[in-house]
């Protein structure tokens, strides 16, 4: 096993994908816990479509993709929360509105620019070959910032997740922390699209939490377990995709699905014992 790992890690593109994937999957998992428990998990899917649209336009216009897409996704995350506040629009409806509209703009713009090229295709479906040294550096920096902010805000995020009214009563700015969660999630999604693709990256947010809640009862244990599941699923999926020459993003999703099924079985047995 160790010889196999040493062998494939000799390839620079595998090593880069592994570094980026571990950081991104870890941060997506810990952010996803609050989003899933607040029944706001589809925000990842909506923001991934926004990110794809922005990335597509940037690639066609020969702009820096991440420098364009990250500010656009941040604006979309803020707009999404504003639309769903005070029952102006239900959260799922707001996500559908922004998701479908942004994806449509991206597809139309790309089609007018002589169709989908290799870079745009990679952002849609993911490509570990597209990861470069700057992506590795950026993913480490952004993931480190996300992790520090999450740890510093852990207690407030916990309260906002389970009882917004109580959090408001204790003086916590609920809107601020909801916005922070959405923005950090959007940024991690943009970074993760290199490997997973826009169509699959939201699975890094949803699957680990759904698996963890089958076995864990406490918020902290769900967060820790989600991070472990996410990282292990990513590493396993990446190695399997290399062995069988199949898409990495899709393989990682399937491994996450198997983990969910396994945890569901164990959770069912635990309840019956």
N, C-alpha and C positions, 0 to 999 in steps of 0.2 A: 504493500500500500504506500509506504513512504517512498519507495523507489519510483513508483508511478507518479506520485505527486511531484517529486524532484524532477522527473523527466519532463512533464508538461509545463512546469513552471520555468523551464529554460526558454520557453517561447515568450518573447516580450509582450505580445498582444494578450496572452493568457494572464500573465502577471499583472498587467495594467487593468484588465477586466476584473480580476480578482480583488485588487485593491479598491477600485471604484465601487464594485458591487457590494463588498463587505460594509463599507462606510454608508453607502446609500440604503441598502436593505436594513441595516441597523437603525438608522434614523427614521426611515419611513415606518418601521414597525412601532417604535416608541411614540411617534406622533399619531399613528393610526389608532392606537388604543382609545384616546379621547374622542376621535372622530367617529369611530364605530360605536362606542358606548353612548354617544350623543345622537346616534342615528343620522350621522352626517357623512357616512363613509363614501358616498358617491361624489363628494367634492373632489376626490382624487381623479376620478374619471373625467369630470368636467374640466378641471384645470389641465389635465394632460392633453385634452383636445385644444384648449387655448394655447398651450405650449407648442403643440405641433403646428398650429396655424402660424404662430409667430416665427418659429424656426424655419418653416417652409418659405415664408416671405423673405426672411433674412438670407437664406441660402440662395434663392433666386436672384436677390438684389446684390449678392456678394458682400453682405454685411456680416459682422461677427455674430453668429447664431445665439450664443448664450447671453451676450451683452444686450441683445434685442429682446430675447424671449423672457428673461428673468423679470425685468421691469413690467412687461406686459402681463405676465402671470400674477405679479403682485397686485397690479391694478384690478385684474379680474377677480382675485380673491376678495379684495375690499368691496368691489361692486357686488359680488355674490352675497356677502353678508348684509350689505345695505338693502338689497332687494328682498331678503327674507326676514328682515327685522319688522317688528310691529305688525306681523301678518300681512304685510304688503304683498308678499308672494311666498307660497310655501317653499321650503328649502329645495325639495326635489324638483319643483317646477322651475325655480331660478337656475338650478344646475343644468337642467335640460335646455333652457333658453340660451344660456351662455355657451354651453357645450356644442349644441347643434349649429348655432350661428357662427361661432369661431371656426369650427371645422369646415363649414360651407365656404366661408371666405378664403380659408387656406387652400381648399381644393380648387376653387375657381381661379385664384391667383396663380397657382402652380400650372393649371391647364392652359392659361393664357401665356405662360412662359415656356411653351413647348413641352409640357408634360413633366412627369415625375422623374428626376434624375437619381443617381445612386445615393447622394447625400440625403435627399428627402425620403427616399425609400428606407434608408437606414434609420431615420428618426421615427418612421411610422411603425416598423417591425423590429427595430433594434439590430445592432451590429457591433460585435466586440472588436471587429477589425478597425472600426472607425475611431476607437479610443486613442487619444494621443497623450503626450506628456502633460500638456496644459490641462486636459480633462482630469487627470490623476491629481494634479496639484489643486485644482479648483474643488474637486470633490472632497478632498481631505480638509481644506480650509472651511468650506461651507458646512460640512458634516460636524466639524469640531465646534463651530459657532452654534449650530443647532443643538448639539449635545449640551453645551455649557448653558445656553438659554433654557433648555428643558429642565436641567438639574436645578438651576437657580429659581425657576418658577414652578417647581414640582408641586408644592403644597397648594398654590393658587390654581394650577391647572386641575388638580384633583377636585377642589371644591367646585370649580366652574363646570367640570364634567358631570358631576352628580347632582348638584343643586345650585342653579344660577341665582335663584331668589335669595338663598342663604348667603351665597357669595356676595351678592349686592349689599345685603344687610351688614356684612362684616367690613364693608368698605372696599371690596375688590372691584376693579374696573373690568366687568365681565366682557364688555365690547372689546376692550384692548386685548384681552387674552384670547378671545375667539378669533380676532383678527390676526394675532400673532401666530396661532396654530395654523390658520389657513395660509398665511404667507409662507411660513416655514415649510409647510407641506407642498405648496406650489413650487418652491425653489428646489426641493429635493426631487420632485417629479421631473422637472426640467433636466436636472443632472442625470437622473436615472434613465431617461429616455434613450440615451446612447446605447445602453445594453438591452433594456426591456422593450423599447418601442412605445409609442403613444398609446397603442391599443391594449397593452398588457401591464404597463407600469403601475397602474392603480392596484394591481393584485398585491404588491408589496405592502400596501397600507391595510388592506382588508383581511387577507388570508391568515396572517400570523395571529391577529387578535381573535378572529373567529375560532381558531384552533385553541388558543390559550384559555378562553372563557369556558371551554368544555371541561377543563380540569382545575383551573385556579379560581379562587373565590375573592381574593383581595387585589386591589388596584396595583399595588407594587409588584405582586407576583405575576400578574397578567402582563405588565410592562416588561419585566425581566424575561419571562418565558417567551413573549412575542419576539423580543430581540434575538433570543437564542434560536428559535424556530426559523426566523427570517434569514439569519446568517447561514445556518446549516443548510437550509433549503437552497439558498443561492449557490453555495460552494458545491453541494452535491449536484445540482442541476447543471452548473457550468462544466464540471468534470464529465458528466454523462453526455452532455451535448458535444463535447470534444471527442469522446470515445466513439459515438455513433454518428457523428457529423450531422447533427440536427440542430435547428435554431435554439440558441441559448435561452432567449426570453420565454419561449413556449415551454421548454423543458423545465425551467425554474417554476413556472406556474403549475405544471403538472406535479412536481415534487411538493409544492405547497398544498395542492389538493390532496395528495396522499397523506400528508401530515395532518390535514384537517379530518380526513376519514379515520385515521388512526387515533387521534385525540378524541373524536366523537365516540368511537368504540370503547376506549378506556374510560371516558366520562360516563357512558351508559353503565359499564360494569361497576364503576365506583359508586354510582347512585343505588345500585341494586345490592351491593354488599353491606 
